[in-house]
Amino acid sequence: MNTKLIRTPIAYGPEGQPTGAGAEHSRSVAPTVGDSARAGLGPIKISAKNIKVFYGEKQALHGVSLDIPDKAVTALIGPSGCGKSTFLRTLNRMNDTVPGARVEGRIEMDGEDINDKKVDPVLLRAQVGMVFQKPNPFPKSIFENVAYGPKIHGLASSKSELEDIVQSALKRAGLWDEVADRLHAPGTGLSGGQQQRLVIARAIAVEPEVILMDEPCSALDPIATAKIEELIDELRERYCIVIVTHSMAQAARVSQRTAFFHMGNIVETGDTEDIFTNPRERRTLDYITGRFG
Ligand SMILES: Nc1ncnc2c1ncn2[C@@H]1O[C@H](COP(=O)(O)OP(=O)(O)OP(=O)(O)O)[C@@H](O)[C@H]1O
């Protein structure tokens, strides 16, 4: 069991291998995502199996399965209402917070069931951070926006350590140079694109392994969008990133893997280049060429 997700730690052997309870779930050889080994992607980080989501009587996902590689960007594309955001929210159990929502199926992160009752959803959401469509900084200073998570998760043992974490997260989010001289100004006073990078810094500050992005650029102008796309490309060296986007061009620019959703199902998954140049399914071709959606 991933100790970052539960409050009770388990023992690890001398080479970092899990021992005792939960060790049977660990993988000595991490699998890769089919042909993505060729594309040089990381091993599977998240594996979703037969995911069904219901909002009351309405079924939004009808048994979706997807392997998501580490150190890569996976784009979820498809027409409005096809279930992209619903699927994204299952990956850090955000649907738990939606009244009337019910999730079936299994989602493993590093081979562990994230819906296991031992998993603390608060710790899971720190490990699997989320960036929304509309930048949502807290009504606090730039510094406090980033420092908040590390403080509540006890990641800094001193003020200077906290300052280092904040500085490093802002640097990795490509925002440091623009805010270094006004860390105590309100986060909400930044431009939309800067706010979105602040929110990304906030997610990074708690040392996540996965970053989920739900249309992160749809409220931004082309220049701010280009900066976020550049940032996503840098972040993928370190994180597993899943992005929902309505922009085919964006999916093609930033992702290495793409899953095409339609009416609560995945029609096709593959390397982004293959999906956009040589899709196997007619519905994918029709969507990416703008015949529907
Ligand atoms: N909280 C909710 N309560 C009831 N139905 C919901 C809820 N959230 C989503 N749905 C429904 O579930 C289906 C999938 O919605 P979802 O938002 O996941 O699609 P999407 O592909 O992300 O759409 P979009 O691209 O428009 O954001 C839709 O029919 C939507 O109306």
The ligand as an SDF file (V2000), in Angstrom:
LIG
                    3D

 31 33  0  0  0  0  0  0  0  0999 V2000
  -23.0720   16.6830  -10.7360 N   0  0  0  0  0  0  0  0  0  0  0  0
  -23.7630   16.1340  -11.7430 C   0  0  0  0  0  0  0  0  0  0  0  0
  -25.0350   15.7500  -11.5680 N   0  0  0  0  0  0  0  0  0  0  0  0
  -25.7560   15.1770  -12.5650 C   0  0  0  0  0  0  0  0  0  0  0  0
  -25.2610   14.9260  -13.7900 N   0  0  0  0  0  0  0  0  0  0  0  0
  -23.9770   15.2810  -14.0300 C   0  0  0  0  0  0  0  0  0  0  0  0
  -23.1690   15.8990  -13.0330 C   0  0  0  0  0  0  0  0  0  0  0  0
  -21.9510   16.1460  -13.5550 N   0  0  0  0  0  0  0  0  0  0  0  0
  -22.0030   15.6960  -14.8310 C   0  0  0  0  0  0  0  0  0  0  0  0
  -23.2160   15.1900  -15.1110 N   0  0  0  0  0  0  0  0  0  0  0  0
  -23.6490   14.5860  -16.3930 C   0  0  0  0  0  0  0  0  0  0  0  0
  -22.7760   13.5330  -16.7160 O   0  0  0  0  0  0  0  0  0  0  0  0
  -22.4640   13.5440  -18.0980 C   0  0  0  0  0  0  0  0  0  0  0  0
  -20.9600   13.6780  -18.2860 C   0  0  0  0  0  0  0  0  0  0  0  0
  -20.5990   14.9830  -17.8570 O   0  0  0  0  0  0  0  0  0  0  0  0
  -19.0950   15.4810  -17.8450 P   0  0  0  0  0  0  0  0  0  0  0  0
  -19.0660   16.8430  -17.2590 O   0  0  0  0  0  0  0  0  0  0  0  0
  -18.2350   14.4490  -17.2400 O   0  0  0  0  0  0  0  0  0  0  0  0
  -18.7760   15.5470  -19.4120 O   0  0  0  0  0  0  0  0  0  0  0  0
  -17.5910   16.2770  -20.1760 P   0  0  0  0  0  0  0  0  0  0  0  0
  -17.2230   15.3860  -21.3040 O   0  0  0  0  0  0  0  0  0  0  0  0
  -16.5140   16.6610  -19.2470 O   0  0  0  0  0  0  0  0  0  0  0  0
  -18.3470   17.5510  -20.7370 O   0  0  0  0  0  0  0  0  0  0  0  0
  -17.7820   19.0230  -21.0660 P   0  0  0  0  0  0  0  0  0  0  0  0
  -16.7800   18.8300  -22.1510 O   0  0  0  0  0  0  0  0  0  0  0  0
  -18.9950   19.7620  -21.5390 O   0  0  0  0  0  0  0  0  0  0  0  0
  -17.1950   19.5860  -19.8240 O   0  0  0  0  0  0  0  0  0  0  0  0
  -23.2550   14.6680  -18.7120 C   0  0  0  0  0  0  0  0  0  0  0  0
  -24.4560   14.1710  -19.2320 O   0  0  0  0  0  0  0  0  0  0  0  0
  -23.5350   15.5880  -17.5350 C   0  0  0  0  0  0  0  0  0  0  0  0
  -24.7330   16.2920  -17.7110 O   0  0  0  0  0  0  0  0  0  0  0  0
  1  2  1  0
  2  3  1  0
  2  7  2  0
  3  4  2  0
  4  5  1  0
  5  6  2  0
  6  7  1  0
  6 10  1  0
  7  8  1  0
  8  9  2  0
  9 10  1  0
 10 11  1  0
 11 12  1  0
 11 30  1  0
 12 13  1  0
 13 14  1  0
 13 28  1  0
 14 15  1  0
 15 16  1  0
 16 17  2  0
 16 18  1  0
 16 19  1  0
 19 20  1  0
 20 21  2  0
 20 22  1  0
 20 23  1  0
 23 24  1  0
 24 25  2  0
 24 26  1  0
 24 27  1  0
 28 29  1  0
 28 30  1  0
 30 31  1  0
M  END
$$$$
